[in-house]
Amino acid sequence: MNEKRVEDISARARELATEVIGIDSHIDTIQRVLVMGEDLSKRWDVGHVDIPRLQEGGIHAPFFAFWAPVYFPGAEAVRRTLDLRDAMQSVLEAHKDQIELATTAADIERIVKAKKIAAFLTIEGGHQIDDDLRVLRMYYQLGMRSMTLTHSRNNNWADASTDAPAHNGLTDFGKEVVREMNRLGMLVDVSHVSDKTFYDALEVTTKPVIVSHSSMRALSNVPRNASDEMARALAKNGGVIGINFGEGFVNPKDQDALRAAIHIETNAPVLTGKALDDYVAEDVRKLFGKRVKVAATVEDVADHIDHAVKIAGIDHVGIGSDFDGISGPPNGLDDVSKMPALIAVLLKRGYEEGDLKKILGENTLRVIREVTGQ
C-alpha cells in the first residue's frame, strides 16, 4: 500500500473517531480517581483513560466499571462499590460541561451529540450485591445499569471462569438475580463467568446480554475468552461481545502476565475497613506504576474482531478494552487515544464504514436500548 493511501486511511480513521457513538463496554478508570485522586479532565501520561484521551480516541460513551476485588467480603464489597460511586459522582459534579451520567441509549445519544462524555455505570462482580436483591435495586437507583455476574472467583450463586466449579453454573438465586436485572432494565454481563454460568444465564434471560470485556478463545485459549460455540449462542440471544485488549486475551504469548494478575487478586490476606482499603490502594498503584511489556499488537486485536465477526456476525461485536484494568495494552493501542490506529487497521482490511460504526458503538447501543427500554 503506497504512502499516500496509508495517510488517507489514517486521516479517515481519525475522522471516523469523531463521528461514531464510541462505546467501550469496560474501563476501570474510576479507581484512579478513588485511590490517587486524579482529575480526569486533565490529560495524564499514566494510565490509559481521561476525558481528553477519550475524546481524541472517539470513545464517547465508556462503561465505567466499579470493581471490588474478590477479597472484599460481603458488606465490604458493597462499601467499596459505594465508594467508587461517590468517586464517580465527584467527576460528574466537577466537570458537568464535559461528562454526564447516562442510564439509557437515548441519554447516550443526547450526551454524545452535545460533545460530552456519556458515563454508563457498571458493577464488576456479583459478589458486590452481598447476596441481596435489595442492594442490587439500590445500585439501580444510583444509576448503575449493568453488572458482571462474577469476577475472578465464584460467588455464592455463580461459578467464575477462573475458579473450580462449585454450583454447576447459576444457583436458583443466581437465576433470580438475572430475572431481577431483566425486570429492572440492567444489562446482564457474562464476562468472567464459567461456560456453564454463561449458558445458564442465556437460558434464563429474556433480554440480550453482553460479554463486556473478553476476546476469542480460538485465537487465545484462556478461560475468560469466548469459544466459537459461545459466540454463536450470544448472537442467537441478540447480545454483543466487547473485545478485550489486555495481556493474554489477544496474544497467547502474554498469558503468563494474565495468570499473574489473577493470582494477585485471589491470594490476598483477609482484611477489613481501612486496612483493606490501604491494601487495595497499593495494588492499584502497582497496576498504574508499571506498564508490562507485551507481544500483542493492534493487529492482534483486529484479528479477534475479524474472528468474532466471522463467527457471531457483524451485529454482535463491540469494544471492551479493559483499559485501566490491564497493565499491558497492545503495542499500538497504548491508551484510549490510540483507537484511530485500530480503526485504520480495520479500514485497511476492507471493513465498510457502516460496519465499523456498529462495532464502535451501535451494536452495544442497541442492546442498551433493548434492555433499558429507552
SEKOL-349904 format. One record per residue: x, z, y of N, C-alpha, C, CB in turn. Coordinates in steps of 0.001 Angstrom, whole numbers, plus 500000, padded with zeros to 6 digits. Glycine has a CB too. Layout:
N
XZYXZYXZYXZY;...
***
This chain:
374
500853500000498808500000500000500000500893500000501249499033501241500002;500638499048502187501523498958503350501308500122504319501301497632504076;502295500294505192502319501457506091501107501476507021503609501460506921;500698500324507512499543500256508417498279500697507696499365498827508974;498115500283506440496952500662505652496919502177505425496956499919504307;498071502759505137498162504204504931497772504941506210499589504606504491;498277504454507348497939505075508631496445504975508924498736504422509761;495846503833508625494406503642508843493584504612507990494005502189508523;493988504775506736493268505681505838493396507126506324493802505551504392;494595507507506743494812508873507237493977509137508478496299509110507544;493897508150509358493103508302510577491621508421510245493339507119511526;491157507608509299489741507673508914489433509001508227489375506495507984;490370509512507450490185510804506788489994511909507817491384511124505881;490781511885508881490649512896509943489299512757510646491805512763510973;488865511516510847487546511289511469486425511809510576487333509785511757;486532511538509266485505511996508333485402513521508328485805511485506920;486545514184508479486550515649508506485716516189509659487980516172508610;485588515429510727484761515868511858483289515541511641485248515219513152;482994514603510743481626514118510549480865514830509434481655512655510258;481580515373508452480918515928507271480318517307507559481907516021506107;479350517710506729478846519084506790479994520050506513477684519302505772;480803519746505524482023520512505286481787521901504720482783520631506549;481329521961503463481109523249502801482221523513501793479728523279502102;482790524709501871483719525212500858483037526437500260485162525561501470;482716526391498966481889527441498376482659528700497980481193526901497176;483928528823498413484616530100498183485912530223498980484916530266496708;485907531116499971487152531552500622487125533078500698487314530908502067;488301533693500633488414535155500617488943535719501931489316535588499483;488767534989503000489409535280504283489015536617504890489089534201505251;487810537091504637487344538277505360488149539520505007485876538522505066;488829539523503852489672540670503534490861540775504495490171540574502091;491285539661505070492359539713506065491887540424507325492850538297506409;490613540280507643490045540976508803489938542473508512488651540394509167;489422542812507331489232544216506971490556544964506850488464544317505666;491523544365506175492773545071505869493792544963506994493376544528504588;493969543751507542495007543543508558494472543474509978495755542287508261;493156543460510130492572543394511468492842542100512189493076544513512290;492998541004511448493337539729512077492155539151512860493800538730511019;492475538501513951491491537838514807491362536394514340491903537911516325;490243536061513703490082534723513118489880533638514162488916534717512166;489704534013515424489585532984516461490940532386516811488937533566517714;492019533044516356493381532562516631493929531807515425494317533741516993;494797530859515708495463530118514637496650530935514136495925528708515130;496676531209512826497726532019512226498672531154511418497127533110511347;499891531666511229500830530970510340500921531686508994502231530877510992;499993532642508762499878533296507465498483533037506930500167534826507568;498303533255505622497003532976505031496678531497505089495920533772505732;495424531185504786495028529783504663493902529368505604494614529507503260;493224530341506199491997530030506934491896530844508211490774530283506061;491481530190509284490999530827510510490074529804511165492199531266511483;489430530182512250488451529267512841489086527954513324487745529952514003;490223527991514024490832526713514421491176525811513234492084526975515225;491694526401512156492062525579510996490830525096510223492981526373510060;489754525883510229488507525404509626488013524150510339487427526501509671;488006524191511659487540523037512439488441521832512231487474523386513928;489740522067512215490690520967512029490544520332510647492125521467512227;490255521146509646490154520642508280488794520101507919490508521709507330;487793520320508786486462519798508511485637520663507580486575518443507935;486040521919507402485221522861506626484418523668507640486113523806505692;483212523217507881482383523781508946481433524868508445481587522682509610;481291524981507115480357525962506551480964526602505304478996525295506210;481930527482505482482542528149504335481688529293503804483909528669504709;481779529529502504481212530732501886482259531840502039480831530489500353;481982532839502856482879533985502995482585534960501851482703534684504399;483559535136500960483361535970499778483693537427500077484217535462498616;482794538307499667483019539751499732483459540192498335481717540533500213;484753540425498190485353540699496876485783542157496775486562539773496627;485173542862495847485636544196495476486307544058494116484450545250495441;487622544284494020488288544156492718487587544997491656489761544573492827;487775544630490396487059545296489314487482546751489149487276544551488018;488602547153489784488979548565489701488243549423490741490488548710489887;487312548825491488486383549601492317485178549949491448485946548801493614;485029551190491027483930551540490123482637551838490867484314552736489280;481524551430490250480205551862490698479973551831492190479965553211490227;479645553000492724479317553120494139480493552747495044478865554531494443;481715552877494544482881552470495339482853550962495594484197552868494622;482385550192494613482283548739494801481229548402495840481952548042493474;480136549176495852479109548984496875479690549300498253477869549874496587;480408550413498346481025550786499627481982549693500110481779552128499492;482794549158499203483739548109499587482999546867500099484640547739498391;481900546515499435481105545359499850480564545565501263479945545116498862;480084546767501540479554547067502878480663547065503926478837548426502879;481851547539503553482987547485504484483313546034504846484232548175503866;483296545159503853483560543743504100482465543124504956483685542985502780;481211543511504694480109543004505518480263543463506963478753543469504956;480725544689507158480957545193508508482082544403509189481301546699508470;483140544099508437484231543286508991483730541903509386485381543160507975;482854541329508548482267540034508871481437540126510140481406539528507710;480688541209510288479865541382511478480726541440512733479017542648511361;481882542062512627482776542145513793483222540760514233484004543015513476;483428539858513273483798538477513602482625537763514261484248537712512335;481445537918513679480256537252514212479953537705515638479051537522513313;480129538985515929479804539509517256480882539187518286479600541011517184;482133539149517848483232538903518792483353537433519185484544539372518190;482839536540518336483066535103518565481769534315518404484137534560517593;480731534747519108479413534117518991479419532653519399478411534863519831;480383532269520215480474530882520655481153529984519621481225530808521965;481711530600518568482472529829517588481945529932516158483889530270517614;481231530998515838480811531221514456479469531937514448481872532038513675;478614531592513463477276532169513395476866532319511931476251531292514170;476116533369511621475610533599510279474593532532509899474988534989510173;474734532000508686473770531039508131473198531610506847474435529650507868;471889531573506699471249532049505470470435530970504771470360533226505778;470352529783505372469610528663504791470362527362505046468176528586505375;469946526311504366470517524982504621470207524532506044469973523950503606;468998524844506529468628524470507900469533525159508911467157524827508180;469876526424508653470823527135509528472158526407509572471028528589509048;472652526045508391473955525370508324473935524087509141474334525060506862;472896523282508979472812522014509718472758522257511229471572521214509269;471979523246511641471841523544513081473161524051513667470726524596513312;473823524948512974475053525562513485476191524548513522475451526771512622;476311523747512469477369522723512436477137521687513528477423522032511050;475880521322513745475559520366514812475977520904516177474056520047514814;475934522234516334476342522875517586477854523057517677475657524222517728;478592522500516706480061522535516699480606523945516477480601521981518011;479839524745515760480296526091515408480477526196513890479290527166515915;481151527253513463481302527519512034480065528256511537482594528346511747;479478527761510446478339528402509810478857529297508679477322527339509273;478725530601508839479230531552507848478151531857506820479706532851508527;478387531452505589477470531719504480478100532819503639477189530419503618;477361533874503311477945535077502727477656535182501236477424536311503440;478703535532500472478574535624499026479277536874498496479144534368498359;478752537419497415479309538602496756480090538122495538478178539630496346;481347538565495411482179538054494312482302539072493180483575537684494831;481207539298492493481256540147491314480002540976491148482449541046491377;479319540799490009478070541507489775478221543013489694477449541015488528;479444543519489419479645544976489414479370545577490784481072545319488975;479331544732491819479155545226493188477723545632493512479600544179494160;476787545400492575475426545917492787475243547261492083474374544902492278;476250547725491331476210549015490642474958549134489766476254550166491663;474647548037489064473530548004488112472192548404488746473830548923486942;471988548007489991470798548447490726470227547265491513471138549638491685;469053546813491139468438545685491831468103546015493278467186545249491102;467923547292493581467674547672494970468895547375495839467304549162495062;470078547589495281471303547249496016471368545739496241472564547738495247;471052544974495224471014543512495361470062543109496479470587542849494033;468896543724496513467918543374497546468413543761498943466576544060497257;469138544855499052469683545244500355470785544283500794470226546683500303;471580543808499842472568542780500178471874541551500752473403542395498935;470762541196500146469984540055500657469538540329502092468747539777499750;469062541539502367468625541892503718469772541816504722468022543292503727;471007541999504231472192541932505087472742540510505205473273542854504548;471976539527504693472345538129504898473153537495503786473100538015506137;473369538201502691474152537638501594473236536762500745474810538765500730;473685535550500454472805534579499812473359533986498526472512533482500761;474402534613497972474987534124496732475709535289496059475961532924496995;475797535249494721476586536262494009477170535680492731475722537497493685;478471535921492530479136535604491275478753536684490269480698535509491454;478281536309489100477730537299488167478779538266487640477070536600487006;480021537812487466481106538722487083482338538374487907481415538631485546;483351539250487815484680538865488281485570538796487045485249539881489359;486778539328487087487749539084486017487529539921484760489120539339486530;486672540944484848486344541754483676484830541845483514486961543169483796;484391542127482289482970542314482038482428543428482934482717542640480548;481174543291483341480486544440483922479518544975482860479726544050485261;478596545809483250477703546428482264476610545502481754477072547642482856;476524544285482322475418543402481918475798541935481760474319543503482914;477083541622481898477504540223481746478971540161481324477288539436483070;479283539220480442480660539010479992481392538064480937480683538452478555;482660538376481181483533537546482023484390536628481155484435538433482917;484914535581481768485707534590481026487078535122480641485868533324481850;487576536133481357488931536631481110488916538046480533489746536607482404;487920538321479696487802539615479028487254539370477621486873540599479840;487450540343476734486883540228475382485369540409475457487517541282474411;484595539565474782483131539672474871482621541056474470482479538615473989;481678541562475266481091542877474980479584542798474819481436543862476087;478958541775475417477491541708475453476917540445474820477020541798476873;477788539563474345477339538240473891476615537504475015476413538373472660;477254537500476200476693536802477355476014537749478307475716535748476911;474756537461478633473965538314479518473129539297478706473056537462480423;473086540548479147472154541511478572470755541236479140472607542984478873;469772542002478650468418541863479204468421542168480701467428542801478470;469198543181481106469258543484482540469947542350483296470000544819482784;470969541755482700471636540621483335470681539474483576472795540151482489;469800539234482616468792538179482794467815538554483910468024537932481470;467534539852484031466672540328485104467332540100486473466347541823484904;468653540278486527469388540018487773469220538556488188470894540360487604;469389537644487233469239536214487532467824535924488032469553535356486278;466837536477487377465452536242487799465200536780489208464477536892486807;465762537951489499465564538531490829466272537710491895466066539978490864;467440537177491590468138536297492528467325535037492787469532535929491992;466728534476491728465832533326491899464678533674492819465295532850490545;464080534846492599462915535252493390463278535445494859462316536541492829;464444536084495097464873536348496470465271535066497200466040537328496474;465876534153496468466458532961497089467952533121497287465786532670498426;468628533672496258470088533821496252470683532884495217470501535291495958;471804532245495561472468531342494632473107532141493502473526530487495361;472822531728492259473469532296491084474784531553490885472551532194489809;475896532297490947477229531700490851477834532071489499478151532176492027;478166531053488703478690531291487365480167530920487230477880530516486360;480933530972488334482382531050488210482711532417487628483101530823489595;483847532523486956484352533786486393483655534229485115484220534869487408;482477533689484807481742534213483653482208533546482355480228534002483843;481928534214481238482225533624479928481332532415479677482039534669478802;481734531600478725480923530421478400479516530831477975481592529594477284;479394531898477179478067532337476730477231532836477903478195533441475669;477849533566478826477127534015480024476655532816480830478020534928480898;477499531798480938477151530564481644475872529959481054478317529545481568;475858529785479739474695529150479113473463530053479169475009528789477660;473661531360479055472533532280479194471908532175480584472983533722478924;472765532123481607472267532019482986471482530728483187473434532086483988;471988529624482628471276528346482756469930528386482046472126527203482192;469856529113480942468597529206480202467555530018480976468836529837478823;468021531026481720467109531928482423466680531380483781467761533283482605;467625530796484510467355530413485900466293529333486005468628529937486568;465528529393487071464557528343487376465029527473488533463196528957487705;466242527748489025466796527016490162468229526591489853466748527877491449;468759525620490589470140525202490360471119526350490588470493524030491271;472212526336489850473272527327490013474520526634490553473577528049488666;475500527427490942476789526868491348477906527479490513477045527111492852;478953526696490318480226527201489803481146527128491021480787526347488528;481215528222491771481697528143493153483168527812493294481435529424493837;484009528292492366485449528043492519486125527999491150486105529134493407;485880526893490455486500526610489162486844525124489120485554527008487969;487777524769488244488118523352488090487792522911486665489625523099488415;488464521887486162488065521263484901489026521626483766487999519743485065;488468522189482719489260522689481585489982521564480854488362523440480607;489424520364480883490060519239480194491432518919480780489167518004480267;491640519256482055492911518975482730493809520192482821492654518443484113;493217521374482892493993522621482881493192523638482078494289523148484352;493693523939480887492923524707479911493025526209480167493398524388478499;492293526658481197492185528087481473490716528479481351492753528442482893;490428529717480922489036530121480670488131530015481885489005531526480170;488702530189483088487903530124484304487402528727484609488699530630485461;488038527712484075487627526338484332486446525942483437488808525379484111;485732524910483858484553524450483126484935523386482106483498523900484095;484369523506480909484527522456479906483656521269480285484162522975478489;483906520138479655483076518960479906481622519242479527483609517743479119;481421519965478425480062520300477991479358521145479058480092521057476636;480085522099479631479511522940480681479171522100481916480488524077481058;480041521168482251479796520315483418478543519468483225481005519409483684;478333518971482008477119518195481728475870519072481822477205517550480332;475974520302481317474841521225481391474537521599482841475125522493480565;475588521780483629475419522089485047474694520952485754476782522350485712;475073519730485452474417518566486068472945518516485694475112517262485642;472633518801484430471236518806483977470426519865484725471162519058482455;471087520986485056470453522063485820470263521691487293471286523336485715;471028520687487768470977520307489178472011521006490021469627520589489731;472925521739489373473913522533490097475132521759490543474348523659489258;476104522512491073477325521924491644478529522776491236477224521821493206;479647522122490911480916522811490692481816522593491897481606522313489394;482315523677492461483268523607493570484678523669493016483030524753494591;485447522613493191486777522521492586487734523505493261487326521076492692;488355524349492428489304525376492876490693524766493036489347526564491874;491380525127494123492715524583494400493842525453493844492900524416495892;493545526631493309494554527659493080495490527423491922493896528926492876;496522528284491894497559528209490875496946528268489474498576529345491062;497330527331488637496850527305487268495540526585487068496715528669486779;494699526546488080493398525903487934493517524386487909492475526328489060;494491523849488643494596522389488720495809521820488000494637521965490149;496838522648487751498027522153487052498439523176486003499199521876488050;498498522777484718498846523723483651500207524388483851498833523013482321;501111523746484576502441524324484791502391525608485620503343523308485477;501272525851486289501140527024487165500322528157486539500501526612488474;500068528078485245499174529061484634499771530463484558498798528610483254;501084530593484512501696531925484459501364532724485715503222531812484293;501361532055486863501031532734488115499583533205488107501279531807489313;498702532422487514497292532804487423497124534025486516496445531625486894;497797534025485375497715535174484465498249536436485135498498534892483169;499312536309485904499888537464486597498896538047487594501186537068487315;498175537180488298497190537644489279496068538411488601496616536462490068;495609537937487438494564538622486688495068539974486180494085537749485511;496336540003485721496923541248485198496982542318486281498336540989484640;497375541930487487497477542886488594496129543534488864497997542194489866;495077542732488889493766543276489239493213544194488160492792542153489496;493506543901486916492839544613485826493692545743485238492473543635484732;494823546045485836495672547134485360495993548111486489496967546577484760;494987548392487307495153549290488454494844550729488046494240548855489628;495401551704488770495070553109488497493637553436488889496029554033489240;493117554513488349491762554959488686491833555791489964491122555785487511;491253555274491040491310555926492348489931555878493004492374555250493259;489754556681494030488523556634494812488858556826496285487515557712494332;487868556540497140487983556827498567489177556172499233488059558291498774;489849556939500115490951556389500909492118555945500032491433557419501923;492380556690498961493475556305498063493219554929497457493651557351496946;491968554663497120491595553357496575491730552280497646490153553387496022;491271552563498851491381551601499944492843551282500244490688552139501202;493691552312500232495119552104500509495761551257499416495852553456500632;495344551482498175495896550709497059495547549233497194495378551250495720;494278548934497447493877547529497554494469546894498806492343547403497571;494652547675499873495255547134501092496676546648500811495263548199502213;497414547408500029498777546994499674498741545730498827499514548122498918;497768545646497932497595544469497082497309543236497943496450544697496063;496423543395498932496072542289499823497283541858500645494913542691500753;498035542822501154499228542481501951500240541706501120499884543755502515;500390542055499856501300541318498976500832539879498811501402542004497601;499517539707498662498965538363498485499302537472499672497449538427498292;499193538040500882499438537228502072500891537242502520498571537702503195;501686538109501913503076538199502329503998537254501608503559539569502140;503542536706500481504414535844499687503645534635499202505009536611498498;504136533463499506503497532223499039504205531749497780503530531113500143;503484531717496674504048531329495391504303529823495372503109531738494236;505478529431494888505769528010494721505044527492493486507299527764494605;504395526350493630503608525794492527503991524347492261502109525892492832;503620523880491076503817522468490726502664521616491231503964522304489208;501499522226491392500281521491491740500414520756493071499097522442491797;499747519612493148499745518790494352498320518420494737500590517525494145;498195517848495912496888517349496355496354516293495388496987516762497779;497240515528494782496817514522493795496192515181492567498015513650493369;496716516350492173496143517073491037494706517501491339497006518305490690;494472517970492566493117518362492960492188517149492881493109518964494395;492669515999493363491874514764493296491587514375491852492602513614494012;492534514638490951492302514349489528491129515168488989493574514640488702;491050516436489388489947517286488926488613516812489502490200518754489318;488640516392490755487418515838491353487006514582490598487629515521492861;487976513709490331487688512487489564487028512822488228488983511682489325;487616513784487521487110514123486188485712514734486275488070515098485479;485506515620487247484188516244487413483127515201487746484234517315488514;483489514241488599482549513168488948482231512319487720483126512281490077;483252512022486922483057511221485706482118511920484725484408510942485027;482273513237484576481512513972483563480145514426484081482308515181483092;480123515030485275478884515620485792478101514666486688479199516882486561;478804513732487330478156512810488258478445513177489698476660512787488024;478371512230490573478761512386491967477918513434492703478654511055492676;476703513696492220475807514632492908476053516090492543474382514283492601;477051516346491706477224517704491184478636518245491358476861517736489731;479374517693492319480758518095492562480928518475494022481742516964492177;481646519575494260481917520026495620483309520628495727480871521043496065;483521521371496789484806522003497067484622523522497014485370521552498459;485513524203496271485533525665496219486966526144496177484748526193494998;487671525981497280489135526070497317489716527383496803489598525860498708;489033528509497060489583529849496804490695530186497806490127529941495357;490729529490498939491720529811499970491630531287500356491518528919501215;492767531867500609492945533283500933492632534210499767492077533649502102;492352533626498603492240534401497378493285533948496368490833534273496786;494082532959496761495147532430495915496471532561496653494873530946495525;497537532727495887498857532830496527499637531532496436499663533952495894;499101530564495677499815529301495530498930528091495675500487529254494213;498571527716496911497807526472497086498654525254496732497295526353498533;498032524123496436498779522935496025499662522389497147497819521855495557;500740521787496770501587521099497739500777519973498392502881520537497056;500778519967499723499988519003500471498633519538500887499805517767499664;498227520699500309496982521375500689497296522841500977495894521245499562;498274523055501842498813524398502060497828525341502739500064524313502883;496892524807503475495833525619504072494657524706504366496324526345505373;493578525286504908492338524518505074492483523381506086491212525443505508;493426523478507007493607522405507996494084521110507350494602522838509068;494612521200506118495154520015505438494102519263504618496298520424504532;492843519665504723491792518979503954491758517468504163490452519549504315;492051516943505371492076515483505507493049514784504562492423515123506913;494088515489504111495016514894503140494307514626501823496232515815502910;493433515543501401492653515329500183491651514200500385491925516621499770;491009514166501544490062513087501841490775511737501778489413513292503237;491993511685502328492767510432502329493076509973500903494082510613503120;493456510914500032493737510558498640492488509975497975494236511793497855;491348510593498234490106510106497622489698508746498191488975511122497835;489935508537499478489681507212500061490569506155499400489928507236501592;491827506474499199492752505539498551492304505210497139494166506116498526;491634506176496494491167505959495123489850505197495065491012507284494417;489321504838496224488156503971496253486816504658496413488126503193495039;486818505947496748485534506624496966484841506080498205485738508143497101;483555505826498076482756505432499230482570506634500154481383504863498783;482447506381501458482331507479502402481070508306502159482335506945503820;479979507663501745478760508404501444478950509374500295477639507452501123;479729508964499294480007509845498161480942510980498561480615509048497004;481892510688499425482781511747499915481993512806500684483883511153500813;481019512370501463480207513337502209479405514231501270479262512611503169;479011513684500119478337514513499116479285515593498598477824513642497944;480490515183498206481472516130497664481850517167498717482735515385497173;481960516742499961482430517617501035481323518449501679483104516794502089;480170518519501030479170519433501561477735519143501215479283519464502985;477358517875501157475942517567500980475385518037499641475727516089501115;476214517976498579475729518431497272475428519926497284476759518114496181;476347520714497826476139522166497880475007522504498833477430522888498312;474888521762499928473786521976500865472443521775500172473910521028502070;472362520763499309471127520519498562470757521730497704471275519270497678;471748522295497017471475523469496184471007524640497038472727523865495382;471671524855498172471260525942499071469806525749499482472176526000500327;469442524518499822468069524242500259467074524508499111467945522769500754;467436524070497916466536524269496774466386525751496427467052523500495553;467453526529496597467404527948496225466745528788497316468817528473495945;467117528548498580466578529371499672465208528891500142467544529374500846;464889527629499820463614527076500222463580526549501635462578528088500067;464749526548502308464786526079503702466039525257503949464728527269504685;
***
